[in-house]
Amino acid sequence: MEVIGKIKLIGETQTFGSNGFRKRELVVTTDEQYPQMLMIEFIQDKTDLLNNYSVGQDVKVSINLRGREWINPQGEAKYFNSIQGWRIENLSQATSNQELPPADQFEPISDFKDEEPDDLPF
């Protein structure tokens, strides 16, 4: 799955426990009629993917939905969901590289001849 939107917040990398579990949170505001602010977690080595991004950039984030069950001390089951990111792409850079200059900036061919051989195989 993918989430497309603008970066609202990039959290600092957090480290938990003696095993060194790392997590970093990213908040993306979607661009739709009713914008949503989605918190996406990047864990372990994926936390470094956010190093080259900043607030305000348009991005596409590849995500996985995760769910888990927790039994509280009273024996009741509680359920939690999380969104985990595993790839992020800068959309503003991708679109600017693919834009072509206006047609009037191209020079017309001056030495074109109708009698040139057509060597196309079809």
Backbone as a ProteinNet text record, in pm:
[ID]
protein_1_A
[PRIMARY]
MEVIGKIKLIGETQTFGSNGFRKRELVVTTDEQYPQMLMIEFIQDKTDLLNNYSVGQDVKVSINLRGREWINPQGEAKYFNSIQGWRIENLSQATSNQELPPADQFEPISDFKDEEPDDLPF
[TERTIARY]
84.2	0	88.4	28.3	103.6	22.2	93.5	34	105.1	25.7	82.4	37.9	132.1	98.7	221.4	204.7	310.1	359.4	490.6	548.3	511.4	447.7	411.5	512.8	567.8	658.9	748.9	874.4	968.2	1025.4	999.6	1047.9	1193.4	1250.7	1386.2	1383.6	1495.4	1505.6	1503.8	1418.4	1406.8	1463.9	1536.7	1592.9	1531.7	1489	1421	1493.6	1494.7	1543.3	1690.1	1732.8	1873.5	1908.8	1807.3	1834	1853.6	1832.8	1858	1751.2	1626.3	1516.4	1502.8	1499.3	1491	1360.3	1304.7	1180.4	1187.9	1130	1122	985.9	920.2	784.5	783.5	697.7	677.1	527.6	489.6	348.7	333.8	241.5	213.2	68.7	46.6	-88.1	-128.4	-236.3	-282	-346.4	-350.3	-408.9	-539.4	-646.6	-778.3	-883.4	-1008.6	-1114.4	-1111.1	-1090.9	-1078.1	-939.2	-838.4	-699.8	-686	-604.6	-577.2	-430.9	-404.3	-267.1	-233.8	-152.9	-121	18.8	27.7	156.5	207.3	324.4	384.6	514.5	531.5	652.2	753.1	877.2	988.6	1070.3	1102.9	1172.7	1307.7	1393.7	1527.4	1605.2	1659.5	1742.2	1662.7	1530.6	1446.3	1438.3	1478.8	1476.7	1568.8	1676	1772	1715.8	1608.7	1548.7	1498.3	1467.2	1410.3	1515.8	1643.3	1750.1	1753.8	1716.5	1727.3	1596.6	1502.3	1371.7	1349.5	1261.4	1230.7	1082.5	1037	896.9	860.3	742	692.1	709.9	792	813.4	693.9	662.3	559.8	625.5	565.8	626.1	523.4	575.2	496.3	564.3	488.5	543.3	480	562.6	514.7	499.5	382.7	351	299.3	306	238.9	152.5	32.5	-52.8	-20	-3.9	27.4	-78.6	-113.4	-209.4	-161.2	-196.9	-156.1	-259.3	-257.5	-347.9	-267.8	-328.1	-265.9	-371.6	-336	-426	-388.2	-482.4	-453.6	-457.6	-416.2	-411.9	-548.2	-656.1	-788.9	-831.5	-745.4	-774.1	-851.7	-871.5	-945.8	-849.7	-896.2	-814.7	-832.2	-721.3	-719.1	-643.4	-684.6	-623.9	-567.6	-450.3	-381.2	-338.5	-341.7	-297.6	-181.4	-94.2	11.9	37.5	94.9	132.1	284.2	345.2	491.2	536.4	625.7	682.2	805.9	826	946.5	1015.7	953.7	1016.9	953	1031.5	979.4	1042.2	958.9	1004.9	966.4	1055.2	1030.4	955.3	829.2	748.9	784.2	821.4	852.1	976.7	1073.5	1193.8	1162.1	1079.2	1046.7	972.2	877.7	801.8	885.5	973.9	1052.5	1152.3	1201.8	1295	1226.1	1096.3	1025	958.9	961	897.2	980.6	914.5	981.6	964.5	1061.4	1044.5	931.2	875.9	768	813	717.5	748.2	813.8	782.4	840	988.8	1044.7	1187.7	1270.7	1205.4	1276.3	1294.5	1411.3	1438.3	1385.4	1318.2	1272.4	1391.4	1374.4	1478.9	1487.5	1608.1	1623.9	1669.1	1729.5	1782.5	1700.6	1574.4	1488.9	1447.6	1456.9	1418.9	1317.6	1211.2	1107.3	1158.9	1263.4	1310.4	1408.2	1433.1	1522.5	1460.9	1544.3	1492.8	1422.1	1314.5	1239.1	1285.1	1374.6	1429.3	1361.5	1241.4	1166.9	1116.4	1119.2	1080.3	930.3	850.2	703.7	638.6
-117.7	0	123.7	235.1	360.1	475.5	570.5	693.8	807.9	900.2	1016	1141.3	1229.7	1352.6	1437.3	1534.1	1629.4	1599.6	1601.8	1576	1689.4	1653.3	1750.4	1749.3	1629.9	1617.1	1496.6	1511.9	1399.5	1395.5	1285.8	1272.6	1228.5	1240.1	1192.5	1040.7	977.3	832.5	801.4	707.6	664.3	523.4	496.5	363.7	309.4	182.1	119.7	-7.4	-31.7	-158.3	-185.1	-295.7	-333.7	-392.3	-431.6	-488.6	-382.5	-253.7	-145.2	-127	-165.4	-145.7	3	38.5	178.7	205.2	326.3	366.8	517	556.3	698.7	722.1	830.1	857.7	969.9	950.9	1047.5	1075.7	1203.2	1238.8	1297.6	1238	1281.6	1329.7	1448.2	1500.5	1468.3	1392.4	1353	1471.6	1465.7	1572.1	1518.6	1532.5	1487	1580.7	1557.3	1647.2	1664.6	1556.7	1561.2	1510.4	1600.9	1558.1	1483.8	1379.7	1299.9	1318.7	1325.3	1330.3	1191.8	1119.2	980.5	969.8	903	878	743.9	744.5	625.1	598.4	474.8	436.5	372.7	413.7	347.1	282.2	152.8	83.2	28.4	5.4	-49.8	25.8	-42.6	23.4	116.9	104.4	191.1	333.5	355.1	490.4	584.4	529.6	611.3	663.8	603.3	649.5	792.9	837.8	971.6	1081.3	1045.2	1143.5	1251.5	1219.3	1315	1387.6	1383.3	1446.3	1555.6	1650.4	1760.1	1795.3	1868.3	1910.3	1990.2	1961.8	2034.2	1961.7	1857	1784.5	1695.3	1683.9	1591	1455.4	1352.6	1219.6	1110.9	995.9	873.8	772.9	719.7	627.1	489.9	388.9	251	199.3	140.6	102.5	-40.5	-92.5	-216.1	-184.2	-240.6	-227.7	-342	-311.9	-412	-407.8	-522	-530.7	-631.4	-607.3	-701	-705.4	-814.2	-833.9	-823.1	-762.3	-751.2	-789.8	-875.5	-916.2	-836.2	-754.2	-671.4	-756.8	-700.1	-777.7	-835	-778	-829.5	-942.3	-975.5	-1084.3	-1041.4	-910.9	-860.9	-839.1	-876.3	-857	-715	-652	-520.3	-534	-456.6	-466.9	-331.4	-334.8	-214	-227.7	-116.5	-111.1	-13.4	-37.7	57.4	56.6	165.3	178.6	183.8	88.8	84.1	117	213.8	251.1	169.8	140.7	66.4	127.7	228.3	301.7	439	540.1	676	735.8	805.9	869.6	1016.7	1101.3	1244.5	1269.8	1308.5	1330.9	1459.8	1563.5	1691	1677.4	1598.4	1575.9	1489.3	1386.9	1296.2	1368	1455.2	1524	1630.4	1699.1	1804.1	1746.2	1624.6	1562.7	1517.8	1491.8	1439.4	1548.7	1671.9	1779.8	1815.2	1837.6	1877.6	2027.6	2091.2	2233.1	2252.8	2372.5	2398.3	2371.1	2334	2296.3	2409.4	2534.4	2645.3	2666.2	2592.9	2604.5	2505.4	2418.5	2324.4	2386.1	2364.4	2412.9	2312.7	2358.2	2264	2209.2	2091	2029.5	2107.6	2142.9	2222.6	2138.1	2022.1	1943.7	1816.4	1815.2	1698.7	1689.5	1568.7	1546.4	1433.3	1453	1350.1	1223.7	1236	1118.2	1032.4	1066.2	983.3	845.1	739.9	602	575.8	501.2	461.4	321.1	310.3	180.5	117.2	162.5	101.5	-35.8	-134.2	-271.1	-292.9	-192.2	-211.2	-103.9
0	0	0	-40.3	-45.6	11.8	69.7	120.4	48.1	-8.9	-78.2	-4.4	23.4	93	119.8	208.9	243.3	384.2	403.4	535.6	630	741.6	845	959.3	990	1103.5	1083.4	1120	1123.8	1264.3	1335.5	1472.3	1477.2	1595.2	1618.9	1633.3	1607	1626	1774.4	1813.5	1952.7	1963.7	2071.6	2095.8	2223.8	2219.3	2332	2374.1	2506	2561.5	2538.6	2594.7	2585	2448.8	2372.4	2240	2132.8	2165.5	2071.3	1966.3	1994.6	1899.6	1868.8	1739.8	1699.3	1626.4	1649.9	1585.5	1556.6	1443.4	1406.6	1344	1386	1340.5	1236.4	1137.6	1030.3	1024	1016.5	998.5	859.1	782.7	645.7	640	583.4	561.3	418.3	404	271	200.8	69	-12.7	-71.1	2.1	-42.2	15.6	-14.3	31.4	183	255.3	400.8	437.1	438.5	462.6	595.6	592.5	710.3	748.2	877.9	927.3	978.7	901.8	932.1	991.1	1106.4	1169.5	1119.3	1058.1	1000.1	1074.3	1120.3	1193	1098.7	1112.3	1045.4	1156.3	1141	1248.8	1201.3	1299.3	1281.5	1173.9	1073.6	972.7	882.5	879	795.6	851.3	978.3	1035.3	957.5	900.8	826.6	694.8	643.7	519	529.4	649.6	668.1	677.9	680.2	699.3	591.7	469.6	358.4	328.6	420.3	398.7	500.9	465.5	556.9	548.4	646.3	654.1	529.7	473.6	357.5	225.6	222.6	97.5	65.8	-64.4	-111.3	-130.4	-69.5	-70.8	-99	-140.5	-150.7	-58.9	37.6	135.8	114.6	97.6	89.5	232	261	399.2	408.4	529.5	568.2	689.4	693.2	810.9	905.1	1033	1134.1	1243.1	1296.8	1405.9	1508.5	1635.4	1739.1	1850.6	1922	2034.7	2163.9	2266.5	2398.7	2501.4	2592.4	2699.8	2823.7	2873.5	2990.1	3117.9	3232.1	3356.9	3399	3352.9	3384.6	3289.9	3194.9	3101.8	2978.6	2959.5	2843.8	2726.2	2608.7	2488.5	2436	2403.1	2340	2208.5	2109.3	1977.2	1935.4	1874.2	1832.4	1687.1	1615.6	1476.3	1464.9	1369.4	1340	1189.3	1142.5	1002.1	997.6	928.2	919.6	778	768.9	639.9	609.2	482.1	442.8	321.7	260.1	149.8	143	101.8	85.8	-39.4	-118.3	-241.3	-239.7	-287.3	-298	-428	-420.9	-541.2	-611.8	-540.5	-605.9	-692.5	-650.5	-730.8	-851.2	-833.1	-943	-1054.2	-1019.3	-1122.9	-1192.3	-1120.5	-1184.5	-1283.7	-1260.3	-1353.5	-1480.7	-1475.5	-1591.1	-1673.8	-1628.8	-1703.3	-1825.5	-1936.9	-2059.4	-2079.1	-2145.5	-2174.2	-2273.9	-2281.8	-2377.6	-2520.8	-2606.7	-2745	-2823.5	-2790.8	-2867.1	-2837.3	-2742.6	-2714.2	-2796.1	-2872.3	-2958	-3096.3	-3155.1	-3290.1	-3391.6	-3498.9	-3601.9	-3680	-3736.3	-3818.5	-3949.4	-3988.7	-4111.8	-4230.7	-4206.2	-4318	-4343.1	-4311.8	-4332.2	-4478.1	-4537	-4676.8	-4680.8	-4757.1	-4770.5	-4836.3	-4918.4	-4991.3	-4911	-4785.1	-4704.2	-4687.7	-4689	-4680.6	-4547.6	-4557.9	-4440.8	-4404.1	-4305.1	-4270.8	-4149.8	-4121.2	-4010.8	-4052.7	-3962.4	-3999.9	-4007	-3996.1	-4002.9	-4086.7
[MASK]
++++++++++++++++++++++++++++++++++++++++++++++++++++++++++++++++++++++++++++++++++++++++++++++++++++++++++++++++++++++++++

